[in-house]
Amino acid sequence: MATVRPTALPPYTRSPVADLPFDLAPVAFARFLRHFDPEAKLPRALQALGPVARRDVVVVDAGHGVVAGQLAVLGARVTALERPGALADLERAVRASPLLAGVRVAEGTPERLGLPDESVDVVVGCWSAYRGPKPAELAEAERVLRPGGRLLVVHDYGRDEASQLRDPGLPEYTSWGRRDGPFLRAGFRIRVIHCWWRFDDLETARSVLAEVFGPPGVVLGERLRRPRVAHNIAVFHRSKDEEMDEEPGEEGAAEGVEAARP
């Protein structure tokens, strides 16, 4: 059957948001999300690195609440923070989803979380937050973390098929995973999670990729030989007041070991 080709501009931008490494229009978001990391490797990794279960957890730039809901299902006591312009959308998402029952919603930014000192165990930021990271953001995260608390930062890693849909010059794919990059120099370690986007068959995969991502999705779909797309995700993690390593390093995930970029 012929590949479905887009008839209009793709309904997304390449700017990351909290739920995904790219921003999607509502219809495209709903269609794509069911294919994204169906094995839930990302929330499982956050649990392993936190842990988050039975802990007070803050999700910064919570977006549509997807990650906040996944952590709540794992037993975390979740506060979902969002910037003023996006707070109403998050509140609507929380009201609409049973998975988000009990999740507290509040206004906050990485630079000003709006939470008391030493009030949380884990701070989580995904894709749109802690892009660097900036010293003021790290200081604010450490302010609200309890002793021994954990900061977990999720970004793309690259070396995969999903990166073909984004700009290859992004820092996610170049400097951030390097031993001399800003994260590892700031005392973070890195866990690389080997995730998948899964589809029922090749026809569905090509249709969804074309609809959601436009011409780049068409090209990627035509290259596929199996109904799945490889997506490597980096979780940069550190404990409160953790000293910077002389040779900051990388940890292997259960799904496989990746060496830090030279």
C-alpha positions in Angstrom: 0.0 0.0 0.0 1.2 3.5 -0.8 2.9 5.6 1.9 0.6 8.3 3.3 2.1 11.6 2.5 1.3 14.9 4.3 -1.0 17.4 2.6 -0.2 20.3 4.9 2.5 21.7 7.1 3.4 19.3 10.0 1.4 20.0 13.1 4.4 20.4 15.4 7.4 22.6 16.1 10.8 21.4 17.0 10.7 23.1 20.4 10.7 20.6 23.3 7.9 20.5 25.8 7.7 18.6 29.1 5.9 15.5 27.8 7.9 15.0 24.6 11.1 16.3 22.9 8.9 18.2 20.4 5.7 20.2 20.6 2.6 18.7 19.0 -0.8 20.1 18.2 -3.5 18.5 20.3 -4.8 16.0 17.8 -1.3 14.9 16.7 -0.2 14.7 20.4 -3.1 12.3 21.2 -2.5 10.1 18.2 1.3 9.9 18.7 1.4 9.5 22.5 0.0 5.9 22.4 3.0 4.8 20.4 5.7 6.6 22.6 7.6 4.4 25.0 4.8 1.8 25.5 7.1 -0.3 27.8 7.3 2.8 30.1 11.1 2.6 30.3 11.4 6.3 31.1 9.3 6.3 34.3 10.9 3.0 35.3 14.3 4.7 35.0 13.2 7.7 37.0 12.1 5.3 39.7 15.4 3.5 39.7 17.4 6.8 39.9 15.2 8.5 42.4 13.5 6.6 43.7 10.1 8.3 43.4 7.7 5.9 45.0 6.4 7.2 48.4 8.4 10.3 47.9 7.5 14.0 47.5 8.3 14.6 43.8 8.1 17.9 41.8 7.8 17.8 38.0 8.9 21.1 36.5 7.4 22.2 33.2 4.8 19.5 33.6 3.1 20.1 30.3 0.1 17.9 29.7 0.9 16.0 32.9 2.0 12.7 31.2 5.2 12.3 33.2 3.5 13.5 36.4 0.8 10.9 35.9 3.3 8.1 35.3 5.1 9.0 38.5 1.9 9.2 40.5 1.0 5.7 39.3 4.3 4.5 40.7 3.3 5.9 44.1 4.9 9.3 44.1 3.3 12.3 45.8 3.5 14.6 42.8 3.4 18.4 42.5 3.2 19.4 38.9 4.6 22.9 38.2 3.9 24.9 35.0 4.7 28.4 33.8 2.0 31.0 34.0 1.0 30.9 30.3 0.6 27.1 30.3 -0.9 26.6 33.8 -4.5 26.5 32.6 -3.8 23.8 30.1 -2.2 21.6 32.8 -5.1 22.2 35.2 -7.6 21.0 32.5 -5.5 17.9 31.8 -5.4 17.1 35.5 -9.2 17.4 35.8 -9.7 15.2 32.7 -7.5 12.3 33.6 -8.1 9.8 36.4 -4.4 9.0 36.3 -3.7 12.5 37.6 -6.1 12.3 40.6 -4.2 13.5 43.6 -1.6 15.4 41.6 -1.1 18.9 43.0 -0.8 21.7 40.4 1.0 25.0 41.0 2.7 27.8 39.2 6.5 27.7 39.0 9.5 27.9 36.8 13.0 26.3 37.0 14.4 29.6 38.3 11.6 30.1 40.9 9.9 26.9 41.9 7.7 28.6 44.5 8.2 25.8 47.1 9.5 25.9 50.7 13.1 25.1 51.5 14.0 21.4 51.8 10.4 20.3 51.0 10.8 17.7 48.3 12.8 14.5 47.7 13.1 14.5 43.9 12.9 17.2 41.3 12.2 16.1 37.7 12.6 18.1 34.5 11.9 16.7 31.1 13.1 18.2 27.8 12.0 21.8 28.2 13.5 22.4 31.7 17.1 22.5 32.8 18.5 23.1 29.3 22.1 23.7 30.1 21.8 23.7 33.0 22.0 27.2 34.4 23.5 27.9 37.8 20.5 29.7 39.0 18.2 26.8 38.2 20.5 24.3 39.9 20.7 26.5 43.0 16.9 26.7 43.1 16.5 22.9 42.8 19.0 22.4 45.6 17.1 24.9 47.7 13.9 22.9 47.7 15.5 19.5 47.9 15.9 17.7 51.2 19.4 16.4 52.2 20.2 13.6 49.8 17.5 14.7 47.4 17.8 14.0 43.7 17.6 16.1 40.6 16.7 14.1 37.5 16.9 15.8 34.1 15.5 14.1 30.9 16.8 15.0 27.4 17.3 13.3 24.1 20.6 11.5 23.6 20.7 10.8 19.8 22.5 8.1 17.9 19.0 6.8 17.0 16.2 7.0 14.5 14.1 9.6 16.3 16.9 12.2 16.0 16.3 12.2 12.3 13.2 14.3 13.0 15.1 17.1 14.8 18.0 19.4 14.1 21.3 17.4 14.2 23.1 20.4 15.6 21.1 20.6 18.8 23.2 20.5 22.0 21.4 17.3 23.0 23.1 15.5 20.2 26.5 17.3 20.4 27.8 18.9 23.6 25.5 17.7 26.4 26.6 14.1 26.5 30.3 14.9 26.4 32.6 14.4 29.3 33.4 18.2 29.0 29.8 19.2 28.5 27.8 21.3 30.9 26.0 18.5 32.7 28.9 16.2 33.5 31.0 19.2 34.5 28.3 20.2 36.9 28.4 16.9 38.8 25.7 15.0 36.9 26.0 11.4 35.8 24.1 10.1 32.7 21.9 7.1 32.3 21.0 6.3 28.7 17.6 4.6 28.2 17.0 2.7 24.9 13.3 3.3 24.2 11.0 2.6 21.2 8.1 4.1 19.5 6.0 1.0 18.5 3.3 0.6 15.9 1.0 -2.2 14.9 2.5 -2.5 11.5 4.6 -0.6 8.9 1.6 1.0 7.3 0.5 2.5 10.6 4.0 3.6 11.4 4.4 5.4 8.1 0.9 7.0 8.4 1.5 8.3 11.9 5.0 9.6 11.2 3.8 11.4 8.0 0.8 12.9 9.8 2.6 14.1 12.9 6.0 15.1 11.5 5.3 16.0 7.9 8.1 15.4 5.2 10.8 14.3 7.7 8.3 11.8 9.0 7.7 10.5 5.5 11.4 10.0 4.9 11.9 8.2 8.2 8.9 6.0 7.6 10.2 4.9 4.2 13.5 3.9 5.8 11.8 1.7 8.4 11.9 -2.1 8.0 10.1 -2.8 11.2 7.1 -1.0 12.8 9.2 0.7 15.5 11.5 3.7 15.9 14.5 3.7 18.2 14.7 6.6 20.6 17.6 7.0 23.1 16.8 9.2 26.1 19.4 10.5 28.5 18.6 11.0 32.2 21.2 13.3 33.8 21.1 12.8 37.6 22.8 14.1 40.7 22.2 14.3 44.4 21.9 17.5 46.4 25.3 19.1 47.1 27.0 16.3 45.2 30.6 17.1 44.5 31.8 17.4 40.9 33.7 14.3 39.9 37.3 14.7 38.7 36.3 12.6 35.7 32.5 12.8 35.4 31.1 9.6 34.0 28.3 7.7 32.6 26.3 4.8 33.9 24.8 2.0 31.7 21.1 1.3 31.8 19.8 -2.2 32.2 18.9 -2.1 28.5 22.5 -1.6 27.4 25.6 0.5 28.1 26.6 3.6 26.2 29.9 5.3 26.6 30.0 9.0 27.3 30.8 10.9 24.2 34.5 11.8 23.9 
